[in-house]
């Protein structure tokens, strides 16, 4: 299996790339999140890849980071979600946004992605709840500023679920101190 490509970017035709790896040109399909962060044509590029071998085709999908590849692999394991749908999901939302939508069970965020209807969104939330949210939840939380991360951890230590803690965190203004933030979050939780 091809797990990583490093070479010169020859062509960019969304969503497909052509990468020259020591004289061999690989056609790679990428989500738009990866596409927007590519270097210029003629420059060196490194992609983490997933290879799919079917009776009628050998397909290569590329990702700018390992988290995107992990999510892609989880998505294509779900019945009715193929590689194109998985690329569409990763093009429409970041890994952290997807993890948060799964943790909070927000199907509305998924239905905003082209090609994802209500039933598919609900199936994704159900299938990924124990897998993706837990696996990449830590990655998604790294994007949260340190004080907010500390507040979130404190709420979880007090016994609140991930969903409750994340909802309460929304009531805390960015830049708020840890102790004040915990007090505000607890007030929000007591009202709910």
Secondary structure by P-SEA (a helix, b strand, c coil): cccccccccccccccbbbbbcccbbbbbbbcaaaaaacccccbbbbbbbbbbbcccbbbbbbbccaaaaaaaaaaaacccccaaaaaaaaaaccaaaaaaaaaacccccccccccccaaaaaaaaaaacccccccccccccccccaaaaaaaaaaaaacccaaaaaaaaaaccccccaaaaaaaaaaaaaac
